[in-house]
Structure formats: C-alpha cells, structure tokens
Amino acid sequence: MIRVLLVDDEHLIRTALAQMLDLEDDLEVVAQAGTAAEGLALARGVSPDVAVLDLQLPDEDGITLAERLAEAVPGCRALIVTSHGRPGYLKRALASGVSGFLPKTSSAATLADVVRTVHAGGRHVDPELAAEAIAAGDSPLTPREADVLDAAADGAQVDEIARRVHLSPGTVRNYLSSAATKLGAANRHEAAAVARRMGWL
C-alpha cells in the first residue's frame, strides 16, 4: 500500500483528491493538511511514501515544502499538482528534487498513475509544461535582480524597496532598470508581471 500525504489549502480540492485516490486499491491517503507547516508536522508522524503538494500554499510554496519533507522524512517523494504550471516553477521544482509536476486539470487516473511512478523512483512531468519550460529558457535575471523585482511587484516606491532588500535607492534603480531591459519591459511593474508569469519570481 502506498501511503499518501495531501497538502492543499483549498479544502474542496483536497477532499476531492483524497476521495479519488482512496478509490485506488493500492493507495491510501494517510493525512491531509491545508498549510505547509501542518503538512510537515503530519508527515513526521505518519511517514508517507508520497506527498502530493499544491504549489501555492498560504505559508510557503510547495517546492520549499518538498525540500523540507525530504529532510524530515527521508524516502518520502514529492509531486506538485498546481494550477500555476509556469516554466520557472517547473525548473525550480525539478532542481529541488521534486519527482512529479502536474496541472490540476489532470484526470484522477493520471494522478494515481503518477503517484505510483514517483513511488517507484520514477519522474513524471506533464508534457505540455515540459515543452513550455524548454521553449521559455532560463531566467535572464540574476538572483539579486529577481529579489529586487520581487520586492517591487506590489508597487512599492524605490525607497521602500531599498529598505526591504537592504540596498541604496540608487542600486535598486539600477537593478530595476537592468531587469526591465532584460525582460523587454517598459517599466518595473511590467517587468515584475512578466517575471511572475514565467515563474521566475
């Protein structure tokens, strides 16, 4: 029996996934959580074989949770099921050791098959997402440009961004200008939107 942990903050989706997976003879949902912290605590207690994680959680993202689960419960393999299947997220997930990446539009049968594949030591990435990630290429932003752009994404003024990232306002302007140029954006707001859409922030 493959023991499954589900972590998704949307109760209706989490419950539906649990019911669908429990219909499979070889799968058992042993715990469900709505936050990363709750999922990590439950995982330590139930030692799941596979964790099915939402990408966007209220307290941290599913990729970070997957990394923490790998440390806390060695042998637990993770797969991300998301409605935010952007190229940057996929690349980051694979680099972090996530074994599967599926859109929430996948069928219950596909999800069950991917849980089995991941449990057996294999990997699975939705073919459309993989093709998009390859076509998109790697982020052109340096880590510091991405940090500054992320801090600017909510429309904050340069002085506030500078405080958030512990840089001078002039340095922040330089990073924002460089990021906008690299992304072909007219301004920092457009650059942040492009980077978010690609999953680079």
C-alpha positions in Angstrom: 0.0 0.0 0.0 1.4 3.4 -1.0 0.8 5.9 1.8 -0.1 9.4 0.5 0.0 12.8 2.2 -2.1 15.6 0.6 -1.3 19.3 1.2 -3.6 21.8 -0.4 -5.1 24.9 1.1 -8.3 24.6 -0.9 -10.5 22.2 1.2 -12.8 21.2 -1.6 -10.0 20.2 -3.9 -8.0 18.4 -1.2 -11.1 16.4 -0.1 -11.9 15.5 -3.7 -8.3 14.4 -4.4 -8.4 12.3 -1.2 -11.7 10.6 -2.2 -10.4 9.9 -5.7 -7.0 8.4 -4.5 -8.7 6.3 -1.8 -10.7 4.6 -4.6 -7.5 3.0 -5.8 -6.7 -0.4 -4.2 -3.0 0.3 -3.7 -3.2 3.9 -2.5 -4.2 5.2 1.0 -4.4 8.9 1.9 -2.9 8.8 5.5 -3.0 12.6 6.2 -4.3 15.8 4.8 -3.2 19.4 5.5 -4.1 22.9 4.5 -0.7 24.5 5.2 3.0 23.6 4.7 3.6 23.8 8.5 0.7 21.4 9.1 1.8 19.1 6.3 5.4 18.9 7.7 4.1 18.1 11.2 1.8 15.4 10.0 4.5 13.9 7.7 6.8 13.4 10.7 4.0 11.5 12.4 2.7 9.3 9.6 5.8 8.9 7.3 4.1 9.0 3.9 5.6 7.4 0.9 4.5 10.2 -1.5 3.4 13.8 -0.8 1.0 15.4 -3.2 1.6 19.1 -2.8 -0.1 22.3 -4.1 2.4 24.8 -5.4 0.7 27.9 -3.8 0.2 27.4 0.0 -0.5 30.2 2.5 2.7 29.9 4.5 5.3 28.8 1.9 5.3 27.3 -1.6 5.1 23.6 -2.3 8.6 23.4 -3.7 10.1 24.6 -0.4 7.9 22.2 1.5 9.1 19.3 -0.7 12.7 20.2 0.2 11.8 20.3 3.9 9.9 17.0 3.7 13.0 15.3 2.0 15.0 16.3 5.1 12.3 15.4 7.7 11.1 12.2 6.2 13.8 10.6 4.1 12.3 8.4 1.4 9.1 10.5 1.0 8.9 11.5 -2.6 7.0 14.7 -3.7 4.9 15.7 -6.6 3.4 19.1 -7.3 -0.2 19.4 -8.5 -0.9 23.0 -9.5 -2.9 25.5 -11.5 0.2 27.6 -11.7 2.3 25.5 -14.1 4.8 28.1 -15.2 8.2 27.3 -16.7 10.2 28.8 -13.8 8.3 26.9 -11.2 8.8 23.6 -13.1 12.5 24.1 -13.4 12.9 25.1 -9.8 10.8 22.1 -8.7 12.9 19.6 -10.7 16.2 21.3 -9.4 14.9 20.8 -5.9 14.3 17.1 -6.3 10.5 17.1 -6.8 9.7 13.9 -8.7 6.4 14.9 -10.4 4.8 18.1 -11.7 1.1 18.0 -12.9 -1.5 20.6 -13.7 -4.8 20.4 -11.7 -6.6 19.7 -14.9 -5.1 16.2 -14.9 -7.5 13.3 -14.5 -7.8 11.2 -11.3 -6.4 8.2 -13.2 -3.3 10.2 -14.3 -2.7 11.5 -10.8 -2.9 7.9 -9.4 -0.5 6.6 -12.1 1.9 9.5 -11.3 1.8 8.7 -7.6 2.8 5.1 -8.5 5.5 6.2 -10.8 7.0 8.6 -8.3 6.8 6.0 -5.5 8.7 3.5 -7.7 11.5 6.0 -8.1 10.5 7.5 -11.5 9.7 11.0 -12.5 6.8 12.5 -14.4 6.3 16.0 -15.8 3.3 17.0 -17.8 4.4 17.1 -21.4 2.8 20.5 -22.2 4.5 22.1 -19.2 7.8 20.5 -20.1 7.6 21.9 -23.7 6.8 25.4 -22.4 9.7 25.3 -19.9 12.1 24.3 -22.7 10.8 27.0 -25.0 11.0 29.6 -22.3 14.6 29.0 -21.4 16.2 30.0 -18.2 15.5 33.2 -16.3 17.8 36.1 -17.6 17.6 37.7 -14.2 20.4 37.5 -11.6 19.3 36.4 -8.2 19.7 39.9 -6.9 17.7 41.4 -9.8 15.0 38.8 -9.0 15.0 39.8 -5.3 14.6 43.5 -6.1 12.0 42.9 -8.7 10.0 40.7 -6.3 10.2 43.4 -3.7 8.8 45.9 -6.3 6.0 43.7 -7.5 3.4 45.2 -5.1 4.0 48.7 -6.5 6.3 49.9 -3.6 8.3 53.0 -4.1 12.1 52.8 -4.6 12.9 54.0 -1.1 10.6 51.2 0.4 12.1 48.6 -1.9 15.6 49.7 -0.8 14.7 49.2 2.8 13.2 45.8 2.1 16.3 44.5 0.3 18.9 46.4 2.3 20.4 48.3 -0.7 20.7 52.0 -1.5 17.9 53.6 -3.6 20.4 54.2 -6.5 21.4 50.5 -6.5 17.8 49.5 -6.5 17.1 51.7 -9.5 20.0 50.1 -11.4 18.7 46.6 -10.7 15.2 47.5 -11.7 16.4 49.1 -14.9 18.5 46.2 -15.7 15.7 43.7 -15.1 13.2 45.7 -17.2 15.8 45.8 -20.1 16.4 42.1 -19.9 12.7 41.3 -19.9 11.9 43.8 -22.7 9.5 45.6 -20.3 8.6 49.3 -20.4 8.9 49.7 -16.6 9.4 47.8 -13.3 5.7 47.0 -12.9 5.6 45.3 -16.4 8.9 43.6 -15.7 7.5 42.1 -12.4 4.4 40.9 -14.2 6.5 39.2 -17.0 8.8 37.6 -14.4 5.8 36.4 -12.3 4.0 35.0 -15.4 7.1 33.0 -16.3 7.6 31.7 -12.7 10.9 33.5 -12.3 9.9 35.2 -9.1 
